[in-house]
């Protein structure tokens, strides 16, 4: 017979055992249009980002962290599916006019797969994967959505959805509502309400995307900025960093930090000069396949499992988020899903010393690129010819070859010195390109099979 004391002791231990056995929470923190050099960990002297930096310091910093496109919606699409978005036609953002647009309904999202593993799923922030109801997060595996359907001002967002109230998008009238602050607050509420069960939060900020808007008290913190544009950039980034800090603090408060897998990255590089951002030491900007368009700040933290303060130099890509999250949750990728991402956990834990990817690929209209090992071959417009928005046709120059291990700034073109490497990489990219679908739509033009 069990004594009363033993019985009470077993009750005291049970909650701790169940908490230890619980699947990890998973949070993806996605910035928007961040300049590579606009965080202090990457060298910014103008913009302190202690909270963003802490994710790398308490986890792993990827020096070659990439996204699969140099533009907002395509990259988000690839993140959701773990598949190159060019495989299913999501190559561009939507264009003006009443065009049918969105992450194809034939694709399965990370939220749907984590939901199948018992997770509560939430999307907060900028969606930008389809405005119509059937494309919105509530139909793509998320239990709730709190955010905007596409690009937005920080104040008075005109297409805001709080699915707890209604699936309809409405303008926010509250003059004190600032998206970055509201999103951080909502994520802390989600963490609090799910502290006893595993949750997945996709927190997609609209910071630091245009327009230049921030609370005045935050703008005033950067009076010594070189220009007004940089002052606003610093303020918007500081608000983003403060929001990250608020989320991390809630995890620590509830003693969930060691059982939470956190990803932080940007959806693409910063826009051209004159629009606030700094991509140094990278060449190029958003909308290009130069490094400045596709290499981004990229960190991962899981204090209960992964090393802290580690720097990882092999290339990784946002397509890896889904397989890594599924593995952490006790699931696995099925062959028939045909994903392009890789579970990074064995590489980060030192169980696999190889490279996660033999090669990475990009196609963005007439622009393209391939990175294989340290070599990169690409075709893209010169920086001075880059348009501020993505165009389906744009002038591109000759093919360029770089050794990124020696030349991160893509300044020493080696294509004339290594014609055999050019031939090898071009053949590999063309073989990959044959697997892709044509663009499902072009900016400003009807989707295939549609009329304007």
C-alpha positions in Angstrom: 0.0 0.0 0.0 1.3 3.5 -0.9 1.7 5.8 2.1 -0.1 9.2 2.1 3.4 10.9 2.1 4.5 9.0 -1.0 1.2 9.7 -2.8 1.5 13.5 -2.1 5.1 13.4 -3.2 4.1 11.8 -6.5 1.6 14.5 -7.1 4.2 17.2 -6.5 6.6 15.7 -9.0 4.0 15.0 -11.8 3.6 18.5 -13.1 7.4 18.9 -13.5 7.7 15.6 -15.3 5.0 16.5 -17.8 6.5 19.9 -18.4 9.9 18.4 -19.1 8.3 15.9 -21.6 6.3 18.7 -23.3 7.1 19.4 -27.0 9.0 22.7 -27.5 7.3 25.9 -28.3 8.3 27.3 -31.7 8.5 31.0 -32.5 9.5 32.5 -35.9 10.4 36.2 -35.6 10.6 37.6 -39.2 11.7 41.2 -39.8 10.8 43.0 -43.0 13.4 44.7 -45.3 16.2 44.7 -42.7 19.6 46.1 -43.7 22.3 43.5 -43.1 24.4 46.1 -41.2 21.5 47.6 -39.3 21.8 45.5 -36.2 24.6 46.0 -33.7 25.8 42.4 -33.8 26.6 42.9 -37.5 28.5 46.1 -36.8 26.0 48.9 -36.6 27.2 51.8 -34.5 24.1 53.8 -35.0 21.4 51.3 -34.1 21.7 49.2 -30.8 19.7 46.0 -31.0 20.5 44.2 -27.7 17.4 41.9 -27.8 17.9 40.7 -31.3 21.6 40.2 -30.6 20.8 38.1 -27.6 19.1 35.5 -29.7 22.5 34.9 -31.4 24.4 35.2 -28.2 22.2 32.6 -26.5 22.1 30.5 -29.6 23.7 30.3 -33.0 24.5 33.0 -35.6 24.5 32.0 -39.3 27.1 34.0 -41.2 25.6 32.6 -44.5 21.9 32.8 -43.7 19.8 33.2 -46.9 16.3 33.5 -48.1 15.0 32.0 -51.3 14.0 35.3 -52.9 14.9 39.0 -52.7 11.3 40.1 -52.2 8.6 40.0 -49.5 5.9 37.7 -50.6 7.9 35.0 -52.4 10.2 34.6 -49.4 7.3 34.3 -47.0 5.8 31.7 -49.3 9.0 29.6 -49.3 9.2 29.9 -45.5 5.6 28.6 -45.2 6.1 25.6 -47.5 9.8 24.7 -47.2 9.8 24.6 -51.0 11.4 27.0 -53.5 8.4 29.2 -54.2 9.4 29.1 -57.9 8.4 25.4 -58.0 4.8 26.5 -57.8 4.8 29.9 -59.4 5.0 32.3 -56.5 7.9 34.2 -57.9 6.7 37.8 -57.4 4.6 40.0 -55.2 1.1 40.9 -56.4 0.7 43.8 -58.7 -1.8 46.7 -58.8 -5.4 46.0 -59.6 -7.9 43.2 -58.8 -5.6 40.3 -59.5 -6.2 36.9 -57.9 -3.1 36.3 -55.8 -1.8 34.2 -52.9 0.1 31.2 -51.7 -1.4 28.4 -53.9 -4.0 26.4 -52.1 -2.4 23.2 -53.3 0.6 23.9 -50.9 0.7 22.9 -47.3 2.0 25.3 -44.6 4.2 24.8 -41.6 1.2 25.7 -39.4 -0.9 22.9 -40.9 1.9 20.4 -40.2 2.5 21.6 -36.6 -1.2 21.6 -36.0 -1.2 17.9 -36.9 1.4 17.4 -34.2 -0.8 18.9 -31.5 0.3 22.6 -31.6 -1.8 25.7 -31.1 -0.9 27.9 -34.1 -0.9 31.7 -34.4 0.0 34.2 -37.1 0.7 37.7 -36.0 1.8 40.6 -38.2 2.1 41.0 -41.9 0.7 38.1 -43.9 1.2 39.1 -47.6 0.3 35.7 -48.9 -3.1 36.5 -50.3 -5.9 39.0 -49.5 -8.9 36.9 -50.3 -10.5 34.9 -47.4 -9.5 31.5 -48.7 -5.8 32.6 -48.6 -5.7 34.1 -45.2 -4.0 32.4 -42.2 -7.2 31.0 -40.7 -7.6 28.8 -43.8 -3.9 27.9 -43.9 -3.5 26.1 -40.6 -3.5 28.9 -38.1 -5.9 28.9 -35.2 -5.9 32.7 -35.1 -4.6 35.7 -37.1 -3.9 39.1 -35.7 -2.3 41.4 -38.3 -2.6 42.9 -41.7 -3.2 41.1 -45.0 -0.4 42.9 -46.8 2.0 45.9 -46.6 0.8 48.6 -44.3 1.5 51.8 -42.5 2.4 51.5 -38.8 -0.5 53.7 -37.8 -4.1 53.2 -38.8 -3.5 50.0 -40.8 -6.3 49.9 -43.3 -6.6 46.0 -43.7 -6.3 44.7 -40.2 -7.7 41.4 -39.1 -8.3 40.2 -35.5 -9.8 36.7 -36.2 -11.1 36.5 -32.6 -13.5 39.2 -33.6 -14.1 38.8 -37.3 -12.3 37.4 -40.4 -13.0 40.7 -42.2 -10.2 43.2 -42.7 -10.9 46.7 -41.3 -9.1 49.9 -40.7 -7.7 50.5 -37.1 -9.1 53.8 -35.9 -7.2 54.0 -32.6 -4.6 56.8 -33.1 -2.3 55.2 -30.4 -2.2 51.8 -32.2 1.3 51.2 -33.5 1.7 47.9 -35.2 5.1 46.8 -33.8 4.0 47.4 -30.2 0.6 45.9 -30.7 2.1 42.7 -32.2 4.6 42.2 -29.4 1.8 42.6 -26.8 -0.4 40.1 -28.7 2.4 37.6 -28.8 3.0 37.9 -25.0 -0.8 37.3 -24.5 -0.6 34.1 -26.7 2.4 32.8 -24.7 0.6 33.4 -21.4 -2.6 31.7 -22.6 -0.6 28.7 -23.9 1.9 28.3 -21.2 0.7 24.7 -20.5 0.6 23.4 -24.0 2.9 23.6 -27.1 2.4 26.6 -29.4 3.7 27.9 -32.7 3.8 31.6 -33.3 4.7 33.1 -36.7 5.5 36.7 -35.8 6.0 38.5 -39.1 6.7 42.2 -38.4 6.1 44.9 -40.9 9.1 46.7 -39.4 11.4 48.0 -40.8 9.5 48.2 -44.2 8.4 51.7 -45.4 6.8 54.0 -44.5 9.0 55.9 -42.1 6.8 56.0 -39.0 7.6 55.6 -35.3 6.5 57.1 -32.0 8.0 60.5 -31.4 9.7 59.5 -28.1 11.5 56.7 -30.0 12.5 59.1 -32.8 13.9 61.5 -30.2 16.3 58.8 -29.0 18.3 59.1 -32.2 18.7 62.9 -32.6 22.3 62.4 -33.5 21.6 60.3 -36.6 23.4 61.4 -39.7 20.2 62.1 -41.7 16.5 62.2 -41.0 16.0 58.9 -42.9 18.6 57.2 -40.7 16.9 58.7 -37.6 13.7 57.0 -38.6 15.4 53.8 -39.5 17.0 53.7 -36.1 13.7 54.4 -34.4 11.7 51.7 -36.3 14.5 49.2 -35.7 14.6 50.1 -32.0 10.8 49.5 -31.8 11.3 46.1 -33.4 14.1 45.3 -31.0 12.0 46.4 -28.0 9.2 44.1 -29.3 11.6 41.1 -29.5 12.8 41.9 -25.9 9.2 42.0 -24.7 8.6 38.5 -26.2 11.8 37.0 -24.8 11.0 38.5 -21.3 7.6 36.8 -21.3 9.2 33.5 -22.1 11.7 33.9 -19.2 9.0 35.1 -16.8 7.0 31.9 -17.5 10.2 29.7 -17.4 9.5 28.7 -21.0 12.7 30.0 -22.6 14.6 26.7 -22.4 11.8 24.8 -24.0 11.3 27.3 -26.9 12.9 27.1 -30.3 13.3 30.6 -31.7 14.2 31.7 -35.2 15.0 35.3 -36.1 15.6 36.5 -39.7 14.6 39.1 -42.3 12.5 38.4 -45.3 15.1 40.0 -47.6 17.8 42.6 -47.6 17.4 46.3 -47.2 16.1 48.5 -50.1 18.3 50.9 -52.1 20.2 53.8 -50.4 17.9 56.7 -49.7 15.4 54.3 -48.2 17.2 54.2 -44.9 18.9 50.8 -44.8 22.6 49.7 -44.8 23.6 46.4 -46.3 27.3 46.7 -45.8 29.5 44.8 -46.5 27.2 43.2 -49.0 26.6 44.3 -52.6 23.1 45.0 -53.8 19.7 45.4 -52.3 16.2 44.1 -52.0 14.9 43.0 -55.5 18.3 41.7 -56.6 20.2 38.4 -56.4 23.3 40.1 -55.2 24.2 39.1 -51.6 22.5 42.3 -50.3 19.2 41.1 -51.6 19.2 37.5 -50.3 21.7 37.2 -47.4 20.1 38.3 -44.2 20.5 38.4 -40.4 19.6 34.8 -39.4 19.8 33.4 -35.8 18.4 30.4 -33.9 18.1 29.8 -30.2 17.0 26.8 -28.2 18.7 27.1 -24.8 17.5 23.7 -23.6 19.0 21.9 -26.6 21.4 23.9 -28.9 24.8 25.4 -28.2 25.0 29.0 -27.1 27.3 31.6 -28.6 28.1 29.5 -31.7 28.9 30.8 -35.1 27.9 28.6 -38.0 29.4 29.3 -41.4 27.9 26.8 -43.8 25.0 28.2 -45.9 21.4 27.8 -44.6 18.1 29.1 -45.9 14.7 30.0 -44.6 13.4 26.8 -46.3 15.1 24.9 -43.4 12.8 26.3 -40.8 10.0 23.9 -41.3 12.0 20.6 -41.3 13.9 21.8 -38.2 10.7 22.8 -36.4 9.0 19.5 -37.3 12.0 17.5 -36.0 12.0 19.5 -32.8 8.3 18.7 -32.4 8.9 15.0 -32.8 7.7 14.8 -36.4 9.5 14.3 -39.7 9.4 15.3 -43.3 7.7 12.8 -45.7 9.3 12.2 -49.1 6.1 12.9 -50.9 6.1 16.5 -49.6 9.1 17.2 -51.9 10.5 19.9 -49.6 13.8 21.7 -50.3 14.6 22.5 -46.7 16.8 20.5 -44.3 16.5 19.6 -40.6 19.4 21.7 -39.2 19.5 20.1 -35.7 22.1 17.4 -36.5 24.4 20.0 -38.0 24.0 22.5 -35.2 24.5 19.8 -32.5 27.7 18.6 -34.1 26.3 15.2 -35.1 26.8 16.0 -38.8 29.9 17.9 -39.8 28.9 18.2 -43.5 27.1 21.0 -45.3 23.3 21.1 -45.0 23.0 22.0 -48.7 25.2 21.0 -51.6 23.9 24.1 -53.4 21.4 26.9 -53.1 19.5 28.4 -56.0 17.6 31.6 -56.9 15.4 32.7 -59.8 13.7 36.1 -59.8 12.5 37.0 -63.3 15.6 37.4 -65.5 17.8 37.4 -62.4 19.3 34.2 -61.1 22.0 32.8 -58.9 23.5 29.6 -57.5 25.8 29.2 -54.6 27.7 25.9 -54.4 30.2 25.7 -51.6 32.0 29.0 -51.5 31.4 29.8 -55.2 28.5 31.9 -56.4 27.5 32.4 -60.0 24.8 35.0 -60.8 23.2 37.3 -63.3 21.7 40.6 -62.0 21.6 44.3 -62.8 24.4 46.4 -61.6 23.6 48.3 -58.4 23.0 51.6 -60.1 20.4 50.0 -62.4 18.4 48.2 -59.7 14.8 49.4 -59.6 13.2 50.2 -56.3 10.5 47.6 -57.0 10.7 44.2 -58.6 9.9 44.1 -62.3 9.3 41.0 -64.5 11.7 42.4 -67.1 14.8 44.4 -66.2 18.2 44.8 -67.9 20.7 42.3 -66.6 24.4 42.4 -67.5 26.9 39.6 -67.9 27.3 36.5 -65.7 29.5 37.0 -62.6 31.5 34.5 -60.5 32.7 35.1 -56.9 34.4 33.2 -54.2 32.3 34.4 -51.2 34.7 33.0 -48.6 37.3 35.5 -49.8 35.0 38.2 -51.3 31.7 38.7 -49.4 31.2 42.0 -51.1 31.2 40.5 -54.6 33.9 42.9 -55.9 36.3 40.6 -57.6 34.6 39.0 -60.6 36.4 35.7 -61.4 34.3 34.4 -64.3 37.1 35.1 -66.9 39.7 33.3 -64.7 37.6 30.2 -64.0 35.5 29.3 -67.1 35.2 25.7 -66.0 33.6 26.8 -62.7 31.2 29.0 -64.6 30.3 26.1 -66.9 29.7 23.7 -63.9 27.6 26.1 -61.9 25.6 27.3 -64.9 24.8 23.7 -65.8 23.7 22.9 -62.3 21.4 26.0 -62.2 19.8 25.2 -65.5 19.1 21.6 -64.4 17.3 23.0 -61.3 15.5 25.6 -63.4 13.9 22.9 -65.5 12.1 21.7 -62.4 10.4 25.0 -61.9 7.0 26.3 -62.8 6.4 29.5 -64.8 5.4 32.5 -62.7 1.7 32.2 -61.6 1.4 36.0 -62.1 3.5 39.0 -63.0 3.4 42.4 -61.2 0.7 44.5 -62.7 -0.6 41.8 -64.9 -3.4 39.2 -64.7 -2.7 35.8 -63.2 -2.5 33.1 -65.8 -6.0 32.1 -66.9 -7.5 35.4 -65.5 -8.6 38.7 -66.9 -7.9 42.0 -65.5 
